[in-house]
Amino acid sequence: MHAPRATLGSLITGLCAGATALALTVGPAQSAPVVGTGTAAMPAVQPAAPQSGKAAGLTASYTVGTPANISSSCAGQNAETIQAVDPAANAVYDVWIGCKGIGFAGSLNGGATFGTPLTLPGSTGQNGARTWDPAITVAPNGTIYAAFMVTRAGETFPVVDASTDHGASFKTVGSITPPDANNWGDRVFIAAGPDGALYLTWDYGPSAAAVTTVCPPSGSCAFATGDLNAVFQKSTDGGRTWSAMSHISPGYPNSGADSAPIIVEPDGSLDVVYQGYTVTDIPTDKLTVAHTYATRSTDGGATWTAPVRVGPDAGTMNATEWWIDGAEALGPDGTLYTTWDTQGANTDTGWLSYSRDHGATWSAPVQVPTDTLNVPHVMQVVAGPPGIAYVGWLASSDPRGYAQYLRTFSTTQGWLSAPVQVSRGFGATSVWPGDTFGFSALTPTRLVLAWGSAVAPTATKDDIWAATVGVTLS
């Protein structure tokens, strides 16, 4: 979510060929036995066991496809993927940091296979530029819009590319000029409305000099101080021009907010969740603990409701948390879902909450991963049939390394399965897989996931892996 490490940018260079396909592993990571293979030790296949105490009734089972390396032709590190789907075209689109800038790969057969990756225009080849934090959406007419952050000539801002041929080619359609010189900017999100309008949120501060970071050995950089704010802009001409910046988080320019994913409802209403820090010592804008907040606009982003704190009793997020936190999904029945994680002195806990009144009130938070180990739990949520949410997370809670997990939740029954492991192997903990992963539903019971992982035999190199998951609810 936070500032990219310089080492990551320096590693994203060159091209190479070769791929190592990974096979399925299902079952709780901690209990899976290990069997030997020719390349690496892999856990044996196990069925998902019902969670102790789960209510009788509906259950979820999974058919997980073999993960495939979709970034194999891009040398160096490939991390931090995010995804969008176009069910009308049976298409899946992934963007990530890699391929000498921002990489893209698309599938037109529901995620069964992906095309050769390409590098998005405007994301590389600029003198002194760096790019990070991609986002992607699909408009009702099938146009793909990809946004990413760039720094050029002392300014930081989002650039928007578009494709009208299902990802075969892209062109840069627009960029946003910051209102302040030498500004600070970070994580961008983009969404398309039912009328084709584009909505963009990003993290903004008037002064880059006010932002100081804390950088762990393997991960992105967190913020210690800074004039952080969640801001909003709209385009009605395909991303060529954008409205003036407005502020989602109250208290600009010292609101202490970042990471604000946005959802457009069928009636055009906008839902946003963001991470809001406690700001102390305004001269230095010191950031302490944070919570997740939800807000809503019914007038196209002109005004926003007073933020509602989600899961206020679940704990807080540390200022030194360096991964993207907070995701949101909208169910077909209007239910909103959000996920995030909190940190204690020696714990990290992933949570899910839902709202049936457009974010005005939220359910008590429900713990998602069964562990609370002091490791990152990168959380995402996708809506399924009415009252059903799929929750995914990328974590290194298994001592063998990072893995991608999945679980199904019912608002009436609770968890419908134990966690299942979608990834085949385990990624090296010394190589950061990125602050996000791709997670989408092509149909209410067919999912596609993509994630970064540095697995054997190239355990020093992150690649992007993708897999399909069929869900049976019975």
N, C-alpha and C positions, 0 to 999 in steps of 0.2 A: 504494500500500500504506500510505502514510504519511499524516500529517496533511493534511487538505484545506486548500487556500489560501483565505483569506478572499475574495479576488477572485472565485473561482469561485462561491461561494455568493451573492455580490451580483449576479452576472450571471444566475442562474437565476430569472427573474421574467417574468410576463406570458405571453401566448399569441399565436401568429400562425399563418397558413396558408401553404401553398405548399410545393412539393417539387421537387427536381431529381434525376431518376433518372440513375444512372450506368451505363455499359455496361462490358463485359468487357475486361480487359487480361490477357494471359497472357504469361509469359516473364520472365527475369531483369531486374530493374529497371534495372541499370546499362547493359545493352546494348540496351534497347528504343529504337528511333528515335522521334522525336516528329513527329506530324502535327497540323496546325492544325484547329480546329473553331470553331463559332460562339461558344463560351463560354470555352474554355480549351484550352491545348495538351495533347494526350493521346498516350500512347505507342500505336503500332500493335500490332495483335494478332499474337502470335507463338506457335508451338508450343513446348512445353517440350522442351528438348534433354537427352539423357542426360548424366549427370555423368561427366566424364572419370575413368576407372578403375573405374567401377561394374561389379560382377560380372554376367556374362551370366545371363539367366533372367527372372524376373518383372519387369515394368515397370508404372508407374502413369501414367495419363493422366487428364485432368480435363475435365469439362463444367461451366463456371461460369455461373450465372445472372446476369442483370443486377442489380447492386446497387440497392436501393431505400431511400429515406430514410424510416425508420419513426418519426422524432421530429419531423416537419416542423411539427406543430401546437403544439409547445412552443417558445416564444421563448427567447432567451438560450442559454447553453451547455448542451449535452447530451453528457456524457462518461462514461467508465468503465463501460461496459456489461458485464454477465455474464449467462449463459444457462443454461437447463435445457430438456430435451425430455421429452415423454411419447410414446414410440413407439406405445403402444396407441391413442392418440387422434390420431396424426399431428400432434402439437401442438408448437410452439416458443414459449418464453416468454423475454422479455428484460427486465431491469431495469437502470436506470442513474441517475446523478445528473442530474437535470433535471426539467422540468415542475413548477417551484416546490418541488421536494423530491426524491422518488425516483419516477422515471417507470417505467411498465410498458407493454409492448405484447405481444400474443399473436397467434399464427397457428394456425389449425386446419386448414390445408391444406399442412402440411409446409414452411412458410416461403415459399410462393409469394406470399402477401399477408399483411399484418398489419392488425389493427384499430386504431382511433384510440387513442392513448396515454391512460392515466389516471394520476393521482397517487395513490400509496399512502397510505392513511389513517395518521395519526400521523407523517408525514414532513414536514408543513408546517403552518402556522397556529398554531404554539406560540410564545408570547412568549419571545424570547431564545433559541430553539432553533436548532440547525443539524443537518443530516443528511448522511450520506455513506456510502460503502463498502457498496453493496447486495450481497446474495447470494441465491440462489434454488435450490430443489430441488422435486421432485415425489415425493409419497408413492405407495406401491403402489396406493392407492385413487383416485389422480388428484388429490388435494388439492395445491394449489400453496402452498408456504410461502416467503415472502420475508422476509429479515432485513436490517436496516440499522442503522447506528450513529447515535445521537443524543446531544447534549449539552443538558441541562436542569438549571437550578438548581445548577450546580456539579458535577453528576454526568454521567458518560459511560457509556453502556450500549447493548446491542442491543435493538431492538424487533422483534417477529415478527408479520407479517400473514399471513392465509390466505385462499384462494379455493377454493370447492367448485363453481364453475360455469365452469371452464376460463378463469378470468381475467376474466370479465365484471364481477365485483365482488370487493372484498377487505374484510376487517374485521381490526382488530387483535385478536390472540388473547392476547398476553402480552408482557411485557418482563422484563428481568433487573435486579434491584436490586444494585448494587455493594456488596461488603462493607466498602468504605472510603469515607469522605466525601472529596470533592474528588479523586477518583481520575483516572487516565488510562486511556483505552481507544481502540482502533482496530480495523482490519480484522476483519470477522466472516465466517465461513463456516458453511454449514448443509448437512446431508445427512440423508436419510431412510433408515432401515433396512428390511429385508424384512418386519419385523413392524409397521412404521409408526412406530417410535420415531424421535425427532428427536435429532440430535447437532449440537452447535454448538461451534465454536472461535472465540476472539477474542483480541486482544492486550490485556493488562491490566497496569497498574501501580498500586500503592497510592497514589502521589502524583503528581498532574499537575505539581506544582511542580518535580519532579525531572527532567522531560523538557524538553530544549531542542532546537530544530529548526534546520535549515539549509534555506532556501527558494530555489530557483533562479528565474530570471525567468519561465520557462514550464514548469511542472510542479508536482507535489505537494511536500511538505516532507519531508526526511529527518531522521533523529534523530542528534544529536551526543552527547547523554547521556540517561540515563533508566533507570528500573526496569522494563524491558520483559520480558514473560513471555507465553508461549503457554499459554492456559488452556482448559478443557473443561467443558461442561455438557450434560445430557441431559434430555429431556422424554418422558414416556410418555402424556401426555394432550393431544396436539395442540398443544403449545407454550404451554398455559395456565400451567403451573408447571414449574420447572426445578430440577434437582439442585444441591446446593451446588457452588461452583467447586472444581475440582481442577486440578493443574498438570501440563501435558504436558512442558514443558522443565524439566530439573533445575536446582536452584539458586535457586528462588523465595525472595525477591522480586527477585533480581538475576541472572536467568538469561540476560538479553540476547537474548531470542527474540521473533520476531513472524512474521506471515503464515503461517498453518498450515492449508492446505486439508486436508479430511478426506474419506476414502472409506470406505463400508461394504461389506464383502464379503458374498457370499450367505449365509455362515454367521454373520454378525453381527460378525465381527472388524473392527477399525477400523485404518486406515492413515493416517498423517499425515506430511507433510513440512513442515519449517519452516526459516526463516532464523535461524541462530544467530550472534550477534556475539561477538567477544572483548570482555569487560568488564574494564576496568582502572580503578584508582583508585576503589574501592568507595564512598567518601564522595560522589563526584560521578557514579559510574556512567558513566564515559566509554566510548563504544562505538567500537571500531576495525573491523577487517575481519571478514567473516562467511563462513560456509559453509552449504550446504544439508545438513540432517539428516533422517533417516527414523526413525520409531518406530512401534510397533504395540501394540494392546491386544486381548486375547482375552477380557476379562471386562467388556465394556461401558464401558470407560474408567476402571475402578477403579484399574488399574495399567498402566504403559507400559514397554516394553522399553527398555534402554539405547540412546540415540540412536546411529545409525550415520551417519558422515559420508559423503555421496555425492560421488563425484568429487574426492577430496582433492587430487589432483595437477593439477586443472584450473585452479587459481587461486582467487582470493578475490573477495568482493563488497565494494565500498567502503561505508563508513558513510554516504557522501553519495549513494548510489544511492537515488532517490526513487520508483521505480515498483515495482509488485507483482513479486515475484520468487518463482518456485517454483509449479509446478502438478503434478498427479498424475492418472493414469488407470489403470484396471484393465481388462485384456483378458479375453476370454471363456475363455482358457486359464489365467487366474490370474496372468499376467505384469503386474507393476507398471511403469509408466513415469513418469519425472519430468523436468521441464525447468527450467532456470534460466539465468542469465547471470552472467559474471564480468567484472571490470574490471581492466585494467592501467593503466600510466601514461597511455597514449594509445589504449587499445583497449577494446572491449567485445565479448565472445564469447558466443553462445548455445549451450547444451549440451543433450543428451539422454542419459539413462542408463536402464537397465531392470534389473529384479530378477525372478528366477524362484523365489525362496524367501521370498516375503512380506516382502521388504525387509531380510532379514538380510545379504545381500551384493548388490552392484550391479556392473553391467558398467562397463568403462572408458568414460568420457564420450565422446560423438561430437559434433563440431561441427555445428550445424544451419544457420544462415545462412552463405553463402559468404564474407561480409565480416566483418571484425573492426573496423570503424570505431568511433570514439569517440562513439557515439550510443546511446540506449536501444534495446534489443531486448526488447520485452515478449513473453514466451514463454508458450505454452499447448500442451497435448498432449491428444489424444483417441485412444482405442483403437479399432482396426478389427477385422478378422478375426484369428484366432489368429496371433500373431507379427508383427502389423502395427500401427504407430502412425502417426497423422497429427500433424504438428507445425506449429503456426501461430505467426506472430510479427508484431508491429506495430512498425515501425521507420522512421526517417528516414535510412536509409543512402543512399537516392537523393537527390541534391542538390535535386530538385524537391519533396521533403517526405515526410510520413508516408504509408505504404502498408501494406496487409495482404497477407501472404504465406503460402504453404502448401507443405508437402513431405511425402512418404511414406517411411517407414522400415520395413525388414524386419530382424528380429533374426538372420536367417540370411544375408541378402544385402547389408544396408546400405541406402543410399539408392536408391529406385526411380525417382526423377526429380530433375531440377533444381528449384530453387524456382520457383513460379508466383505471379504477382500476382493476387489475387482482387479487390482494389479497382480502381476505374476511374481515378480521378484521384489527386492527391497533396495531402495536407492540409498546411496552413501550419505550419511549425515553430514559429511564434510562439504557436500555440494548442495547449495540451496536450490530446491526445485521450483522456486517462484512463489509469489504472494497469492496466486489464484490458481484455479484449475477450471477446465471447461465442464459444464454440466447442463444438459438440456433434455427435454422430452419431445420426441418426434410424434408420439401418440401418448395417450394417458398411461400406457403400460410398456412403452418402448423407450429406453433411455440411451443416451450417448454420453460418455465421459472422456475427457482428455486431461493429461497431467504431465508434469515434468518429473523426471527421475533419472538418476545416474546409476545404472545397474550394470552388473557384469555382462559381457567381458570388458565393457568400457565404463568402469565405475568412477572415472574422473570426469566424465562428460555427461551433462544433462541432455536428454532428448525428450521429445514430446511423444507420449504414448496415447493411443485412443482405443476404446473398446465399446461395444454395444452391450446393453443389458435388457433382456426381456423380463418383465415382472408378471408373475401369475398371482392374482388375488383370489383366494378361495376360502 
